[in-house]
Amino acid sequence: MSETTTESAPVTAAPLPWLGYAFTAMGAALFSSKAIFIKLAYLEKSDAALMLALRMMMSLPFFLAVGLYALYLHRRAGRPYPSRRVVALACLNGFIGYYVAAYLDFAGLVFITAQLERLVLFTYPVFVMLLGWLFFKGRITLRGLIGAGITYSGLALIFSSGVSVDGWNAVIGTILVLGAALAFALYQLLAKNLISAMGSTLFTAIAMSSAGVASLVHYAITSHGVGPAVSSHYLMLVAGCAFFATVLPAFFINAGLGRITPQASSMISTLSPLVTIILAVIFLGEAFTFVDAIGTTLIVLGVGFYAWSDARAPKATTEG
């Protein structure tokens, strides 16, 4: 089969958008637990490369198995396999979205609280807007700018409070997690067409497998081939992070993205910081001050307003 034939027969997005909303909400809630597992593991050993490598090593068998099953379904249904070009792009996108973004995020968590990490990472829809405008012929609207202004005013409020308490740690951690948000925004923009071309299940398996291999290579280089010395409790936390905060939410999020728009996905994900805050207070004993409450409210409102207005824009154009 030629590559042209493969790419001319994209996988049609699944119907039932409400199912996409449900998948996205479930994925966002599960992803919210990631920082909790990581911070608990960091109490024993604060090593971002190690944590990421073990997390992806435990996740990799699931993604490989699901990927092989997805290929089997392609063959049984008589659909052509994805071209080498599409597979390579899926690998590259996984490297950006699940390796680069994840490593910067894990490294940031060494320096800042789980609550601040989630709120900083949650600003990625603003980067989606900016990158979409710069490189993907997207548009910047007045409502989008208002949403971005509200979002970053809330982040600035929480950040200033964090700097007064944690000093340079807050600065370093925030910069690292902002880099993760930027990388994940690029991933979101590139993922939609790839999911349409190969289906969400196969795309997720390929993207995550690519990121898993990159994470293992990274740790092998930085550790000079020396294996980690960690407790069984540490490994249990990594296993929880791998399955409940990596495998399940990755498939949920991409299954949702195959049914709804990236903007709608961003809007539904507004529940993510709230879940992280609740978990961080319960399991990590992190403080949640009045300033944090105001800043969190502004961030959630700003991102929600941007996603809502962006999702309504095509309708308004059509109706006009």
N, C-alpha and C positions, 0 to 999 in steps of 0.2 A: 504493500500500500504506500502510496506517495504521501509526502508531508502535506501537500496541497489538499489532498482528499481528507486527511485527518483534521486539518484546521478549518475546513469548510463545513464540518458537521459538528458544531458545538453542542454540548449537553444543555438542553433547555432547562431553565430555572424551574424549580418545583413550584406548584401552585400553593394555595392556602397560606397567604402572608401571615395570618395570625400564628401559624406554627413557627414561622421565622421569628416573630416577636417573642414567643415562648422560649425557643432555643437560645436566642440572644440573651434574654434575661437570666436563664439558667447558667449559661456560660459566664456571664459577667459576675454572677454571685459566686460561682466556683473559683474563678480567677481571683476574686477578692481575698480568698484564703491563702494565696501564695505567699504574701509578705509575712503572714503569721507563722507559717511553717519555716520560712527562711530565718526570721528573727529568733525563733526558738532554737534553731540549729546553730545560729551564730553565738548563742550563749556558750556553746562548747568550742566552736572553731569558726572564726570569721574569715572565710576564704571563699570569695565569689567564684573563682574558677573551679574549685573543687565541688562546691554546692551545685553549680550549673552542670558540670560534667556528670556527677552522680545522678542528678535529676533526669538528664537526657538519656543516660545509659539505661536507667530503669524504664523510661518511656519508650525507648527505641523499639523493643520487641513488639509492643502494641501497634505502633505505627507501621512497621514492616509487615506484620500479619494482616492488618486492615488494608494496606496498600495492595498486597497480593490478592486478597479477596475482592477488592474493587476491580483489579485487572481481570480476574476470573468472571465477574459480572459483565464487564465490557465485552469479553469474548463470547459469553453465553448469549448476550443480547444482540450480537452481531455488529456491535459498534466498533469503529476503527480505534486502535490504540492512539494515544496522544503522540504527536511528533516529537522528535528529539529536541527541537527548538522549544516547544512548549514545556517539556520536562525540564530542560535546562533553566528556563525562566522561573519555573516553580521552585527549583533548587536554589536559585539566586534569591528569590523572594523570601524563602524560608531562612536563608542565611541572614538576610537583613532584618526580618521581622521577629525571628525566634532565636537567633544567635546574637547578633550585634545588639539588638534592643534588650534582650534578656540579660546579657553580660553587663551592660551599662546599668541596668536596673538592679541586678544583684550587687554590683559594686557600690551603687548609691545607698543600698540598704545597710551597708557597713557603717555609714555615717549618720543617717537620719532615721526618724521613727517610721513605723509602718504607715501611720496616718498621713504624714507629710509625703511619703513616697507615692502613695496611691493618689493623692490630690495632684501632685506634680505630673504624674504619668497620665492622669485623667485629662490633661490639657491637650492631648494629641489631636482632638477634632479641630482645634485652631490651626495646628500644623497641616492637617488635611486640607483646610481651606487655603492656606498660604501656598503650599506645594502644588495644590491643584491649579491655583491661579498662575503660578510661575511656570509650571512644566506640563500641565495637562489641559490647557485651555479652559480652566475653570473660571469662575467669576468671584469677585469680592463684592458683597452687598453692604449697604448701610446697616442692615440688621446683623449681618455677620460680624461687622466691626464692633457693633454695640455688644454682642455676645462675647466677643474676644475681650473687650474692655472690662466687662463685668467679671469675666473669668480671671483675668490677670490681676485685677484689683483685689480679689479674694485671695489669690495666691501670694501677692505681695504682702498682704496683711499677715498671713500665717508665716510667710518666710521671714518677715522682720521680727516676728515674735520668736521664731526658732533661732535666728542669729543672735538675739540678745541672750538666749539660754545656752546654745551649743556652739556659738562662734563660727570658726572656719569649717567645722564639720558640717554645719547646715549648708554653707556655701558650696562645698565640694560635692556633697551628696545631691543637692538640688541640681547642680550643673550636670552631673552624671545621669540623673533620672530624666532631665529635660532632653538630653541626647537620646535616651531610650524612647521618649515620646516622639521625637522627630523621626527616628528609624521606624517606629511602629506605624506612624502616619504614612510614610512612604510605602510600607507593606500593604496597608489598607487600600491605597490608591491603585497599586499594581495587582492586588489579589482578585478583584472583581472579574476582570476579563479572563483570568486564568481559571477561576472557578467555573465560569460559563463554558470554557473550552473543554474541561476535563471532569467536572463534577466536584462537589465540595469534599467528598470522602477521599478520593484519590489525590486531590490537590493537598489536603491536609497531611496525608501520609507522606507524600514526597517532600513537602516543605519542612515538616518536622523532622523527618529522617535526615535531611540535609543539615539542619541546625544541630541535630544530635551528633553527627559525625564531626562537624566543625568544633563543637564543644569538647569532644573527647580528644581531638587533635590538639586543641588549645591547652588542655590540662596536661597532656603528655609532654608538650614542649616546655611549659612553665615549671612542671614538677621534675623534669629531667628523667621521666620514666619511673620515678619512685612512687609506689602505691600509698594511698592515704591511710593514716592510723586514726580511726574514729570508732566510737562506741556503737553498740546495737541501737541505742536510743536515737543517736544521730541518724543512723541508716533508716530507722522507722519514720523519722520526720521527713527525710528525703523521699521515701517511698510514698508518703502521704502527699507531698508536694508534687511528685511525679504523676500520680494517678488522679487525685481529686482536683489539683490545681493546674494540671498540664494536659493530660490525655483527654479527660472528659470535656473540659471547657473548650479545648481547641476544636473538637468536632462539633460541639454545640454552636460556637461562634461562627464557624465557617458554614455550617448547615443553615444558620440564620442568615448569613450574608448572601447565600445562594438564593434566598427567597425575598429578601428586602434590600433596600438601598443602604449604602454605607452611612448616609445621614441618619436614617431611621435607627440603624444599629448603634450609632453614637448616642442618640437620644435615649434609647432604652438603657444603655450602659451607665446612665446617670446614677443608677442605684449602687454601682460598684463601690464608690468611696464610702457611702453610708454603711455598707456591709463591713468593709474593712475597719472603719472606725469602731463599730460595735465589737467586732472580734478582737481588735487591738486593746480596747479597754478591758474586755473580759479576760483574755488569755495572756496579754503582755503587761497588763497593769499600767498602760500609758495614760497620761492625763489628757483630759479633753476640756479645755478652758472656754470661757465666754468668747474670747478672740478667735479661737479655733472654730467655734460654732458659727460665728459671723462669716469668717473666711470660707468655711465649707459651704455655707448656704449660697454665698456669692458665686463660688466655682460651679456648683451644681446648677444654679439658675442660669449662669452664663452659657455653659455648654448646652444645657437643655433648650435655652432660647435660640441659640445658633442652630442646633440640629432641627428644631421644630420649624424655624423660619426657612431653612434650606430645603426641608422636605416639602413645605407648602409652595415654594417658589415655582416649580414646574406646573403645579395645578393652576396657580394664579395666571401663568402665561397661557396655558391652554384655554382656560375659561375666558380670558380676555380676547 
